[in-house]
Amino acid sequence: MSIQKPESYGLYNPAAGSDSCGVGFITRKDGEQTHEILQMAHSALCTVPHRGHVG
């Protein structure tokens, strides 16, 4: 069984896609910049060290 990737659309390029890849965002709705946000981002990054493009 072969699964077809969707066609190119907007910024999406199916040739650059990989299974189970993604991004994570940690933000505050009010836009306030805090050290807590940095701590949460560091914690999230350390949770997925198996990813090839960590950083």
Contacts in CASP RR format, 6 or more apart in sequence:
PFRMAT RR
TARGET T0000
AUTHOR 0000-0000-0000
METHOD contacts of the structure
MODEL  1
MSIQKPESYGLYNPAAGSDSCGVGFITRKDGEQTHEILQMAHSALCTVPH
RGHVG
5 14 0 8 1.000
5 17 0 8 1.000
6 12 0 8 1.000
6 14 0 8 1.000
7 14 0 8 1.000
8 14 0 8 1.000
21 51 0 8 1.000
24 44 0 8 1.000
26 37 0 8 1.000
26 40 0 8 1.000
26 41 0 8 1.000
26 44 0 8 1.000
27 37 0 8 1.000
28 34 0 8 1.000
28 37 0 8 1.000
45 54 0 8 1.000
45 55 0 8 1.000
48 54 0 8 1.000
END
